[in-house]
Amino acid sequence: MGAYLGRRAPLTAEAAAVRNGEWQHTIGDDLSGQTLGILGLGNLGSKVAQVALAFGMKVIAWSQNLTAEKAVAAGAALVSKDDLLRQADFVSIHLVLSERTRGLIGTRELSVMKPTARLINTSRGPIVVEADLIEALSSRKIAGAAIDVYDIEPLPPDHPYRKLANLLATPHIGYVSRRLYERFYRDTVSNIVGWLDAHG
């Protein structure tokens, strides 16, 4: 069957319905047999590919330096960026923000995507042109998006993202985990001690 994904409302809306004494409002889609397009097949992108393959998805990938051999090693097929956008049911971004990737997904790219497709960005906000994504979601040019990163963080209170029913927005929590913070603090203390030892 694959994972459940609401067609008209995010999973959070269904969870809220249960808490309110209601029941199912939407019909889900199976992941099995659908296509995941990964923009950036590095360390994180490759791990996402493994999860998608476990759900029985077809995985296609593109980045400026990706080779066919590296794509195959990750269980994906290398395609052009436009072919990825045309074919994918889900487009997931795993690229480093740079001058080459800033604004990589805008009006033209969103218009190439299927109207049933969803965009996922857990990488960096400015890779996607916010105004163009807002327009695409508002006019239902794509089915939805899941965003964890933004041009301005924290997200301003009056930001249009907060009002879009077909957008799942989270507060840049992709990197926030107990183990990662333990490592941050441990490394910080170690660096301070090392500096004091060297300059004491």
N, C-alpha and C positions, 0 to 999 in steps of 0.2 A: 504493500500500500504506500509506504513512504510517509514523510512527515506531513502534518496538516497545516495548511496555510489558508486563512480566510480570503475569499475573493473580493469582498467589498469592505471588510473591516479588519483591522489588525487583531492579532491574537489577544491583545490586551482588552479589546472591546468584548470579546467572548468571555474572558475571565471576569470582567466587570458584570456581565449579564448574569453569570452564575451567582455572584455575590448579591445581586439584586433580586434573586429568586426567579430569574428567567432561565431560558435554555437556548439552544443553538439558533443563531440568526443567519448564518452564512454557510455556504457549501465550500469545502476545501478542495485544494488541488494536490495531486500526488507529485512528489518529486521524481519518482522513478519514471524514466523515459523522457524527462525534460532535459533541456540543455543549459548548463551553467557556462557563462563566458567570464573568464578571469582576465582582468587587465593587470598584468604583473604577476609572473609565476616564479617569484623568489621564494624565500623561506616560508613566509606566511601564505602566499598564494598556493604553493605546493601542498601545504597542509590542508587548506580549504579544498583543494582538488581531491585529496584522499577521502575527505568526509563526503563530498558529492558522489564520488565513485561508490562509496559504501551504500548510498541511497539509490544506486542504480541510475545515476544521471550520466549523460554524455558531457564531457568537459572539453571546451575549446579555450584557447588562450592566445593572447597577443601582448607583446611589449616591444619597444623599439630595438632591443638587443636579444630578444628571445630567438633561439634556434629550434629547428624541428626536432633535433635530438634531445634537447633539454625538455621540450614539451612532452615528447613520448615517454621520457624517463619519469615524468610526473603523472602519466596516465592521461595526458591531454593531446589534442591536435592543434598545431599551429595554424592560425588563420590570419587574414588581414583584419585590421581594426574594424572596418566597415562590415566585413562578413561576420565578425563576432557580434556586432551590434544588431545585425539583421536576424541572425539565427538564434541568439540566446533568449531563453525565457527569464533568466536572471543574469544580470551583469554585476559582478563583484569587483571592486577596485582595491588593488594591493600594490600601489606604486608609491615611490618616494616623491615628495613635492619638490619640483625643480622648475627651472624656466621652460623645460621641455614638456612638463606635465601640467603646469598651471593652466587652467581653463581648457583642459583636454576634452572634457565633456560639456558641450554647450548645445545651443538650439539645433544645429545641424546634426549632431550625433544623436540627440534625443529623438529627432524626427525619423532617424533610420531605424530605431528600435521598434519592436512589435507593440501594438497598443495593449497587448496582454502582458508585456514584460515588466519586470521590476528591477530597479537600480539599487545597489547596496554600496554605501561608501563608509568604510571604517578606517580609511587611510588618512587623508588630509582634506579638509574642507575645500580649499581653493582649486583642487583638481576638477571639481564640478562648478560650473557657473551657477551660483545660487538663483539669480533672477530667472535664468532659463529653465532650471528645474522647477521652480515655483510655477512658472507658466505652463510647463508640460504637465504637471500634476493637476493644476487647476482646470485645465482644458481636457484632462483625461487622455492626453496623447500617449502616456504610458499608464499602466495599471497602478503603480505605486512605487514607493521608495522606502528604504530603511537607512537612516543617517545617524552616525555617531560623532561626526566631526563637522566643524562649521568655520566660516570665515572669521567670525567674532565669537569668542568663548569667554565667559558664559553667553549663551544665546540671549539677545535682548528680549525683554518681556513682550514687546509688540511685534516680534518677528513673525512674518507670514507662515513660517514652518509650524508654528504652534497651533495654527488653525486648520491645517490641511488634514482632512479625514483619511486620505490615502497615503499618509506619511507616518511611519513609525520613527520617532526621534528619541534618542537617548543621549545623556549628557557626557559624551566622550568617556565612557566607562570601559572601553575595550582594553585599555592598558592598566586599569585599576584592579589590582588583585593583591591579596595579602602577601603572597610570596614575593611578588615584584617589589612591593614597598619594603619588605624586610631586606631585600637585596640592596635597594636604593640606600636605606639608612645604614646598613652594614658597610657598604662601599664608601659612603660619605665619612663615617667615623674612621674607617681605615685610612682614607686619604688625608684626613686632618692629622691623625697620629703620625703618618708618614712624613707630612710636611713639618710637624713639630720636631720629629726626630732629626730631620735634615737641617733644620734652622734653629734648633734649640741651643 
